């Protein structure tokens, strides 16, 4: 009898935890961050700095430009 009561209490606690998690997930705000494409020639859009500020971490535009240009060169040259 005591075992059944303990099992029922555990089930009730699990249900309460699930309800709390669902309420927390429902209150999370979503934020859309547009994807900015850096051109092969190194051209960038004006709001790139604003978009990057919305993404966690440190971002340097010079490194992004270098990566883009080297990636483009690799695509065109193959094993350059």
Buried (B, 14 or more C-beta within 10 A) or exposed (E): EEEEEEEEEEEEEEEEEEEEEEEEEEEEEEEEEEEBEBEEEEEBEEEBEEBBEEEEEEEEEEEBBEEBBEEBEEEEEEEE
